[in-house]
Amino acid sequence: MISTGDSIIKATEFLKKQKCDKVFVACTHALLVNGAEKKMKKAGVSKIVSTNSVPGSTSVVDISNIVANAIM
């Protein structure tokens, strides 16, 4: 889960100092509060991918069938 993105930003800053070219982030629940997506991109995150458990601009993995099958 990513909420404020602070941990991702710290990790990205560390990776960039280590000369990492691109940083890709994946999570299950992307809450992305208080401008987190914009802040992470500014810190150097290349792409953020999340499930559609919380709909948003990063939601690319559909988990609806998994959830539906689990409750049936």
A tleap script that builds the chain and sets N, CA, C and O, in Angstrom:
source leaprc.protein.ff14SB
mol = sequence {
  NMET ILE SER THR GLY ASP SER ILE ILE LYS
  ALA THR GLU PHE LEU LYS LYS GLN LYS CYS
  ASP LYS VAL PHE VAL ALA CYS THR HIE ALA
  LEU LEU VAL ASN GLY ALA GLU LYS LYS MET
  LYS LYS ALA GLY VAL SER LYS ILE VAL SER
  THR ASN SER VAL PRO GLY SER THR SER VAL
  VAL ASP ILE SER ASN ILE VAL ALA ASN ALA
  ILE CMET
}
set mol.1.N position { 0.839 -1.170 0.000 }
set mol.1.CA position { 0.000 0.000 0.000 }
set mol.1.C position { 0.888 1.238 0.000 }
set mol.1.O position { 1.879 1.309 0.726 }
set mol.2.N position { 0.525 2.187 -0.805 }
set mol.2.CA position { 1.209 3.476 -0.802 }
set mol.2.C position { 0.182 4.533 -0.420 }
set mol.2.O position { -0.847 4.685 -1.078 }
set mol.3.N position { 0.475 5.256 0.645 }
set mol.3.CA position { -0.417 6.321 1.085 }
set mol.3.C position { 0.179 7.682 0.739 }
set mol.3.O position { -0.212 8.298 -0.253 }
set mol.4.N position { 1.114 8.148 1.545 }
set mol.4.CA position { 1.734 9.457 1.292 }
set mol.4.C position { 2.890 9.381 0.309 }
set mol.4.O position { 3.259 10.382 -0.304 }
set mol.5.N position { 3.462 8.186 0.160 }
set mol.5.CA position { 4.596 8.006 -0.742 }
set mol.5.C position { 5.940 8.332 -0.123 }
set mol.5.O position { 6.967 8.229 -0.795 }
set mol.6.N position { 5.956 8.724 1.147 }
set mol.6.CA position { 7.212 9.128 1.789 }
set mol.6.C position { 8.280 8.033 1.759 }
set mol.6.O position { 9.443 8.317 1.474 }
set mol.7.N position { 7.905 6.798 2.046 }
set mol.7.CA position { 8.883 5.695 2.026 }
set mol.7.C position { 9.405 5.448 0.617 }
set mol.7.O position { 10.593 5.188 0.425 }
set mol.8.N position { 8.520 5.529 -0.361 }
set mol.8.CA position { 8.926 5.348 -1.759 }
set mol.8.C position { 9.874 6.465 -2.181 }
set mol.8.O position { 10.854 6.218 -2.883 }
set mol.9.N position { 9.587 7.681 -1.758 }
set mol.9.CA position { 10.451 8.818 -2.093 }
set mol.9.C position { 11.840 8.628 -1.498 }
set mol.9.O position { 12.840 8.856 -2.180 }
set mol.10.N position { 11.917 8.214 -0.238 }
set mol.10.CA position { 13.218 7.969 0.405 }
set mol.10.C position { 13.985 6.877 -0.330 }
set mol.10.O position { 15.184 7.011 -0.577 }
set mol.11.N position { 13.294 5.799 -0.676 }
set mol.11.CA position { 13.945 4.701 -1.398 }
set mol.11.C position { 14.409 5.156 -2.776 }
set mol.11.O position { 15.498 4.790 -3.218 }
set mol.12.N position { 13.597 5.946 -3.448 }
set mol.12.CA position { 13.951 6.448 -4.779 }
set mol.12.C position { 15.166 7.360 -4.713 }
set mol.12.O position { 16.066 7.257 -5.547 }
set mol.13.N position { 15.199 8.248 -3.731 }
set mol.13.CA position { 16.355 9.136 -3.564 }
set mol.13.C position { 17.626 8.329 -3.342 }
set mol.13.O position { 18.674 8.650 -3.902 }
set mol.14.N position { 17.537 7.271 -2.518 }
set mol.14.CA position { 18.690 6.403 -2.282 }
set mol.14.C position { 19.130 5.730 -3.576 }
set mol.14.O position { 20.317 5.721 -3.902 }
set mol.15.N position { 18.178 5.168 -4.313 }
set mol.15.CA position { 18.504 4.473 -5.559 }
set mol.15.C position { 19.117 5.413 -6.585 }
set mol.15.O position { 20.045 5.030 -7.299 }
set mol.16.N position { 18.616 6.624 -6.667 }
set mol.16.CA position { 19.168 7.603 -7.610 }
set mol.16.C position { 20.608 7.963 -7.240 }
set mol.16.O position { 21.446 8.149 -8.122 }
set mol.17.N position { 20.899 8.061 -5.940 }
set mol.17.CA position { 22.274 8.329 -5.492 }
set mol.17.C position { 23.208 7.182 -5.865 }
set mol.17.O position { 24.411 7.383 -6.034 }
set mol.18.N position { 22.650 5.983 -5.991 }
set mol.18.CA position { 23.429 4.800 -6.369 }
set mol.18.C position { 23.510 4.654 -7.885 }
set mol.18.O position { 23.950 3.622 -8.391 }
set mol.19.N position { 23.091 5.675 -8.600 }
set mol.19.CA position { 23.138 5.733 -10.069 }
set mol.19.C position { 22.108 4.831 -10.745 }
set mol.19.O position { 22.305 4.414 -11.886 }
set mol.20.N position { 21.027 4.531 -10.061 }
set mol.20.CA position { 19.940 3.761 -10.670 }
set mol.20.C position { 19.268 4.631 -11.726 }
set mol.20.O position { 18.897 5.774 -11.458 }
set mol.21.N position { 19.118 4.089 -12.911 }
set mol.21.CA position { 18.571 4.867 -14.019 }
set mol.21.C position { 17.065 5.066 -13.897 }
set mol.21.O position { 16.579 6.194 -13.978 }
set mol.22.N position { 16.325 3.978 -13.704 }
set mol.22.CA position { 14.867 4.055 -13.632 }
set mol.22.C position { 14.364 3.347 -12.382 }
set mol.22.O position { 14.915 2.327 -11.968 }
set mol.23.N position { 13.320 3.896 -11.793 }
set mol.23.CA position { 12.697 3.303 -10.609 }
set mol.23.C position { 11.237 3.022 -10.946 }
set mol.23.O position { 10.475 3.930 -11.276 }
set mol.24.N position { 10.863 1.751 -10.856 }
set mol.24.CA position { 9.487 1.332 -11.090 }
set mol.24.C position { 8.885 0.907 -9.760 }
set mol.24.O position { 9.527 0.200 -8.983 }
set mol.25.N position { 7.661 1.333 -9.497 }
set mol.25.CA position { 6.994 1.051 -8.233 }
set mol.25.C position { 5.714 0.275 -8.519 }
set mol.25.O position { 4.959 0.617 -9.429 }
set mol.26.N position { 5.478 -0.774 -7.729 }
set mol.26.CA position { 4.242 -1.551 -7.855 }
set mol.26.C position { 3.653 -1.761 -6.465 }
set mol.26.O position { 4.380 -1.978 -5.495 }
set mol.27.N position { 2.333 -1.693 -6.381 }
set mol.27.CA position { 1.677 -1.922 -5.100 }
set mol.27.C position { 0.261 -2.448 -5.337 }
set mol.27.O position { -0.263 -2.404 -6.450 }
set mol.28.N position { -0.333 -2.939 -4.267 }
set mol.28.CA position { -1.700 -3.434 -4.345 }
set mol.28.C position { -2.704 -2.295 -4.202 }
set mol.28.O position { -3.626 -2.166 -5.008 }
set mol.29.N position { -2.521 -1.477 -3.178 }
set mol.29.CA position { -3.473 -0.400 -2.889 }
set mol.29.C position { -2.765 0.951 -2.990 }
set mol.29.O position { -1.936 1.279 -2.141 }
set mol.30.N position { -3.081 1.725 -4.005 }
set mol.30.CA position { -2.459 3.042 -4.199 }
set mol.30.C position { -3.417 4.128 -3.718 }
set mol.30.O position { -4.256 4.610 -4.479 }
set mol.31.N position { -3.282 4.505 -2.456 }
set mol.31.CA position { -4.128 5.570 -1.916 }
set mol.31.C position { -3.682 6.931 -2.453 }
set mol.31.O position { -4.510 7.763 -2.826 }
set mol.32.N position { -2.386 7.143 -2.486 }
set mol.32.CA position { -1.776 8.337 -3.079 }
set mol.32.C position { -2.428 9.639 -2.604 }
set mol.32.O position { -2.980 10.403 -3.396 }
set mol.33.N position { -2.347 9.870 -1.287 }
set mol.33.CA position { -2.936 11.068 -0.689 }
set mol.33.C position { -1.966 12.249 -0.727 }
set mol.33.O position { -0.755 12.069 -0.853 }
set mol.34.N position { -2.505 13.433 -0.618 }
set mol.34.CA position { -1.717 14.673 -0.521 }
set mol.34.C position { -0.700 14.843 -1.641 }
set mol.34.O position { 0.429 15.272 -1.401 }
set mol.35.N position { -1.098 14.509 -2.858 }
set mol.35.CA position { -0.204 14.704 -4.000 }
set mol.35.C position { 0.940 13.717 -4.078 }
set mol.35.O position { 1.984 14.020 -4.657 }
set mol.36.N position { 0.758 12.538 -3.501 }
set mol.36.CA position { 1.832 11.543 -3.441 }
set mol.36.C position { 2.360 11.149 -4.815 }
set mol.36.O position { 3.570 11.016 -4.998 }
set mol.37.N position { 1.467 10.961 -5.778 }
set mol.37.CA position { 1.920 10.543 -7.112 }
set mol.37.C position { 2.853 11.595 -7.717 }
set mol.37.O position { 3.915 11.261 -8.243 }
set mol.38.N position { 2.461 12.834 -7.639 }
set mol.38.CA position { 3.277 13.927 -8.182 }
set mol.38.C position { 4.623 14.021 -7.452 }
set mol.38.O position { 5.659 14.230 -8.083 }
set mol.39.N position { 4.605 13.868 -6.136 }
set mol.39.CA position { 5.841 13.934 -5.344 }
set mol.39.C position { 6.788 12.790 -5.693 }
set mol.39.O position { 7.999 12.991 -5.790 }
set mol.40.N position { 6.236 11.587 -5.884 }
set mol.40.CA position { 7.081 10.443 -6.236 }
set mol.40.C position { 7.696 10.632 -7.618 }
set mol.40.O position { 8.874 10.337 -7.820 }
set mol.41.N position { 6.911 11.118 -8.558 }
set mol.41.CA position { 7.441 11.370 -9.909 }
set mol.41.C position { 8.540 12.433 -9.853 }
set mol.41.O position { 9.559 12.307 -10.532 }
set mol.42.N position { 8.337 13.474 -9.051 }
set mol.42.CA position { 9.340 14.534 -8.906 }
set mol.42.C position { 10.630 13.979 -8.304 }
set mol.42.O position { 11.722 14.437 -8.642 }
set mol.43.N position { 10.506 12.991 -7.408 }
set mol.43.CA position { 11.674 12.371 -6.782 }
set mol.43.C position { 12.423 11.456 -7.746 }
set mol.43.O position { 13.563 11.078 -7.477 }
set mol.44.N position { 11.787 11.093 -8.878 }
set mol.44.CA position { 12.468 10.277 -9.867 }
set mol.44.C position { 11.841 8.941 -10.184 }
set mol.44.O position { 12.431 8.146 -10.916 }
set mol.45.N position { 10.659 8.669 -9.653 }
set mol.45.CA position { 9.968 7.420 -9.981 }
set mol.45.C position { 9.547 7.473 -11.447 }
set mol.45.O position { 8.911 8.430 -11.889 }
set mol.46.N position { 9.912 6.432 -12.193 }
set mol.46.CA position { 9.593 6.376 -13.621 }
set mol.46.C position { 8.151 5.971 -13.883 }
set mol.46.O position { 7.489 6.523 -14.761 }
set mol.47.N position { 7.667 4.989 -13.103 }
set mol.47.CA position { 6.313 4.481 -13.334 }
set mol.47.C position { 5.774 3.882 -12.044 }
set mol.47.O position { 6.509 3.263 -11.275 }
set mol.48.N position { 4.472 4.077 -11.820 }
set mol.48.CA position { 3.778 3.495 -10.674 }
set mol.48.C position { 2.659 2.617 -11.220 }
set mol.48.O position { 1.848 3.061 -12.033 }
set mol.49.N position { 2.622 1.371 -10.768 }
set mol.49.CA position { 1.607 0.410 -11.203 }
set mol.49.C position { 0.894 -0.106 -9.961 }
set mol.49.O position { 1.530 -0.475 -8.973 }
set mol.50.N position { -0.436 -0.128 -10.021 }
set mol.50.CA position { -1.203 -0.650 -8.892 }
set mol.50.C position { -2.409 -1.433 -9.405 }
set mol.50.O position { -2.720 -1.436 -10.595 }
set mol.51.N position { -3.074 -2.096 -8.459 }
set mol.51.CA position { -4.314 -2.786 -8.804 }
set mol.51.C position { -5.452 -1.777 -8.803 }
set mol.51.O position { -5.275 -0.616 -8.433 }
set mol.52.N position { -6.606 -2.236 -9.218 }
set mol.52.CA position { -7.780 -1.373 -9.222 }
set mol.52.C position { -8.587 -1.481 -7.926 }
set mol.52.O position { -9.773 -1.151 -7.903 }
set mol.53.N position { -7.944 -1.943 -6.848 }
set mol.53.CA position { -8.631 -1.986 -5.551 }
set mol.53.C position { -8.973 -0.578 -5.076 }
set mol.53.O position { -9.967 -0.370 -4.380 }
set mol.54.N position { -8.143 0.380 -5.458 }
set mol.54.CA position { -8.418 1.804 -5.249 }
set mol.54.C position { -8.283 2.442 -6.633 }
set mol.54.O position { -7.164 2.648 -7.103 }
set mol.55.N position { -9.390 2.756 -7.289 }
set mol.55.CA position { -9.318 3.293 -8.652 }
set mol.55.C position { -8.501 4.586 -8.727 }
set mol.55.O position { -8.603 5.458 -7.865 }
set mol.56.N position { -7.695 4.682 -9.775 }
set mol.56.CA position { -6.893 5.879 -9.967 }
set mol.56.C position { -6.055 5.779 -11.223 }
set mol.56.O position { -6.172 4.818 -11.983 }
set mol.57.N position { -5.220 6.759 -11.437 }
set mol.57.CA position { -4.423 6.825 -12.664 }
set mol.57.C position { -3.366 5.732 -12.759 }
set mol.57.O position { -2.862 5.457 -13.848 }
set mol.58.N position { -3.020 5.101 -11.633 }
set mol.58.CA position { -1.999 4.044 -11.649 }
set mol.58.C position { -2.603 2.649 -11.714 }
set mol.58.O position { -1.865 1.667 -11.795 }
set mol.59.N position { -3.927 2.540 -11.682 }
set mol.59.CA position { -4.617 1.244 -11.638 }
set mol.59.C position { -4.555 0.543 -12.986 }
set mol.59.O position { -5.294 0.892 -13.907 }
set mol.60.N position { -3.676 -0.441 -13.101 }
set mol.60.CA position { -3.556 -1.178 -14.361 }
set mol.60.C position { -3.773 -2.680 -14.202 }
set mol.60.O position { -3.916 -3.390 -15.197 }
set mol.61.N position { -3.799 -3.170 -12.972 }
set mol.61.CA position { -3.995 -4.599 -12.735 }
set mol.61.C position { -5.403 -4.807 -12.171 }
set mol.61.O position { -5.717 -4.338 -11.077 }
set mol.62.N position { -6.238 -5.510 -12.921 }
set mol.62.CA position { -7.624 -5.745 -12.524 }
set mol.62.C position { -7.711 -6.949 -11.591 }
set mol.62.O position { -7.332 -8.060 -11.963 }
set mol.63.N position { -8.212 -6.723 -10.379 }
set mol.63.CA position { -8.346 -7.820 -9.419 }
set mol.63.C position { -9.807 -8.196 -9.166 }
set mol.63.O position { -10.100 -8.939 -8.229 }
set mol.64.N position { -10.713 -7.695 -9.982 }
set mol.64.CA position { -12.139 -7.921 -9.738 }
set mol.64.C position { -12.512 -9.403 -9.749 }
set mol.64.O position { -13.303 -9.838 -8.912 }
set mol.65.N position { -11.964 -10.185 -10.676 }
set mol.65.CA position { -12.276 -11.622 -10.710 }
set mol.65.C position { -11.740 -12.345 -9.488 }
set mol.65.O position { -12.397 -13.242 -8.960 }
set mol.66.N position { -10.567 -11.969 -9.038 }
set mol.66.CA position { -9.980 -12.601 -7.850 }
set mol.66.C position { -10.861 -12.343 -6.634 }
set mol.66.O position { -11.143 -13.262 -5.865 }
set mol.67.N position { -11.290 -11.116 -6.459 }
set mol.67.CA position { -12.144 -10.763 -5.324 }
set mol.67.C position { -13.501 -11.452 -5.448 }
set mol.67.O position { -14.012 -11.984 -4.463 }
set mol.68.N position { -14.084 -11.448 -6.632 }
set mol.68.CA position { -15.388 -12.087 -6.838 }
set mol.68.C position { -15.324 -13.577 -6.532 }
set mol.68.O position { -16.215 -14.110 -5.871 }
set mol.69.N position { -14.289 -14.251 -7.002 }
set mol.69.CA position { -14.146 -15.685 -6.741 }
set mol.69.C position { -13.921 -15.969 -5.267 }
set mol.69.O position { -14.362 -17.003 -4.766 }
set mol.70.N position { -13.254 -15.087 -4.574 }
set mol.70.CA position { -12.977 -15.292 -3.152 }
set mol.70.C position { -14.234 -15.192 -2.299 }
set mol.70.O position { -14.325 -15.841 -1.257 }
set mol.71.N position { -15.197 -14.396 -2.723 }
set mol.71.CA position { -16.406 -14.229 -1.905 }
set mol.71.C position { -17.558 -15.133 -2.338 }
set mol.71.O position { -18.620 -15.118 -1.716 }
set mol.72.N position { -17.363 -15.910 -3.385 }
set mol.72.CA position { -18.427 -16.812 -3.839 }
set mol.72.C position { -18.318 -18.152 -3.167 }
set mol.72.O position { -19.130 -19.041 -3.426 }
savepdb mol mol.pdb
quit
